[in-house]
């Protein structure tokens, strides 16, 4: 009856759409088989023959060349750091010895001042005269 008559045009329209889609799907299948898959195969071959071996040789180079040279540099840097530490310790020793000398000189100057006071200033004049001739 009337229900089937109403649905039929829609079924025919759907059929036409499908018949238009099928050739496009066959074209897609051909494109995938003829163009896409061979390119993927080519990429696979490139990966296997060119990229992976180069990655392996890069890794080998890093292990054989780069890492040992880095270790040498690190060792050199550690040597420099320890030498700087030695220099710093030596400088501290020099500072301490200079400070000790300064204390001794101050002690001597105090003794000179005491002598000077006890002799009414004649020692100071004589020290100044000696320094004048030395300078």
C-alpha positions as CSV (number, residue, x, y, z in Angstrom):
1,X,0.0,0.0,0.0
2,X,0.7,3.6,0.6
3,X,3.5,3.0,3.2
4,X,5.7,1.1,0.7
5,X,5.0,3.7,-2.0
6,X,6.3,6.4,0.4
7,X,9.5,4.5,1.3
8,X,10.4,3.4,-2.2
9,X,11.7,6.7,-3.5
10,X,14.0,7.0,-0.5
11,X,15.3,3.4,-1.1
12,X,15.9,4.3,-4.7
13,X,17.7,7.5,-3.7
14,X,19.9,5.5,-1.3
15,X,20.6,2.9,-4.0
16,X,21.7,5.7,-6.4
17,X,24.0,7.1,-3.6
18,X,25.5,3.7,-3.0
19,X,26.1,3.1,-6.7
20,X,27.9,6.4,-6.8
21,X,30.0,5.5,-3.7
22,X,31.1,2.0,-4.8
23,X,33.2,3.3,-7.8
24,X,34.8,5.8,-5.5
25,X,35.6,3.1,-3.0
26,X,37.2,1.0,-5.7
27,X,39.3,4.0,-6.7
28,X,40.4,4.4,-3.1
29,X,41.3,0.7,-2.9
30,X,43.4,1.0,-6.1
31,X,45.1,4.1,-4.8
32,X,45.9,2.5,-1.5
33,X,47.2,-0.7,-3.2
34,X,49.0,1.2,-6.0
35,X,50.3,4.4,-4.4
36,X,50.1,4.3,-0.6
37,X,51.3,0.8,0.2
38,X,54.4,0.9,-2.1
39,X,55.4,4.3,-0.5
40,X,55.0,2.7,2.9
41,X,57.1,-0.2,1.8
42,X,59.7,2.2,0.4
43,X,59.8,4.1,3.8
44,X,60.2,0.7,5.6
45,X,63.2,-0.1,3.3
46,X,64.7,3.3,3.8
47,X,64.4,2.9,7.5
48,X,66.0,-0.5,7.4
49,X,68.7,0.3,4.9
50,X,69.6,3.9,5.7
51,X,68.2,5.3,8.9
52,X,68.7,2.5,11.4
53,X,72.3,1.7,10.4
54,X,73.2,5.4,10.7
55,X,71.5,5.5,14.1
56,X,73.6,2.5,15.1
57,X,76.8,4.1,13.9
58,X,75.9,7.3,15.7
59,X,75.3,5.4,18.9
60,X,78.6,3.6,18.4
61,X,80.4,6.9,17.8
62,X,78.9,8.3,21.0
63,X,80.1,5.3,22.9
64,X,83.6,5.1,21.2
65,X,84.5,8.7,20.7
66,X,82.2,11.2,22.5
67,X,82.0,9.6,26.0
68,X,85.7,8.9,26.4
69,X,86.5,12.4,25.3
70,X,83.9,13.8,27.8
71,X,85.6,11.6,30.5
72,X,89.0,13.2,29.6
73,X,87.5,16.7,29.8
74,X,85.8,15.9,33.1
75,X,89.1,14.5,34.5
76,X,90.9,17.6,33.2
77,X,88.3,19.9,34.9
78,X,88.6,18.0,38.1
79,X,92.4,18.4,38.0
80,X,92.0,22.2,37.4
81,X,89.5,22.4,40.3
82,X,91.9,20.6,42.6
83,X,94.8,22.8,41.5
84,X,92.7,25.9,42.2
85,X,91.9,24.4,45.6
86,X,95.7,24.0,46.2
87,X,96.3,27.6,45.2
88,X,93.5,28.8,47.5
89,X,95.0,26.8,50.4
90,X,98.5,28.2,49.6
91,X,97.1,31.7,49.5
92,X,95.4,31.2,52.9
93,X,98.8,30.0,54.2
94,X,100.5,33.1,52.8
95,X,97.8,35.3,54.3
96,X,98.4,33.6,57.7
97,X,102.2,34.1,57.5
98,X,101.7,37.8,56.4
99,X,99.4,38.3,59.4
100,X,101.9,36.7,61.7
101,X,104.7,38.9,60.3
102,X,102.4,42.0,60.7
103,X,101.9,41.0,64.4
104,X,105.6,40.6,64.9
105,X,106.3,44.0,63.2
106,X,103.5,45.6,65.4
107,X,105.2,44.1,68.4
108,X,108.6,45.5,67.4
109,X,107.0,48.9,66.7
110,X,105.4,48.9,70.2
111,X,108.9,48.1,71.6
112,X,110.3,51.0,69.5
113,X,107.6,53.3,70.8
114,X,108.2,52.2,74.4
115,X,112.0,52.8,73.9
116,X,111.3,56.1,72.2
117,X,109.2,57.3,75.1
118,X,111.8,56.2,77.6
119,X,114.6,58.1,75.7
120,X,112.5,61.2,74.9
121,X,112.1,60.6,71.2
122,X,115.7,60.1,70.1
123,X,115.1,56.5,68.9
124,X,112.3,57.6,66.6
125,X,114.5,60.3,65.0
126,X,117.2,57.7,64.4
127,X,114.7,55.2,62.9
128,X,113.4,58.0,60.6
129,X,117.0,58.9,59.6
130,X,117.7,55.2,58.8
131,X,114.5,54.9,56.8
132,X,115.4,58.1,54.9
133,X,118.8,56.7,53.8
134,X,117.2,53.3,52.9
135,X,114.4,54.9,50.9
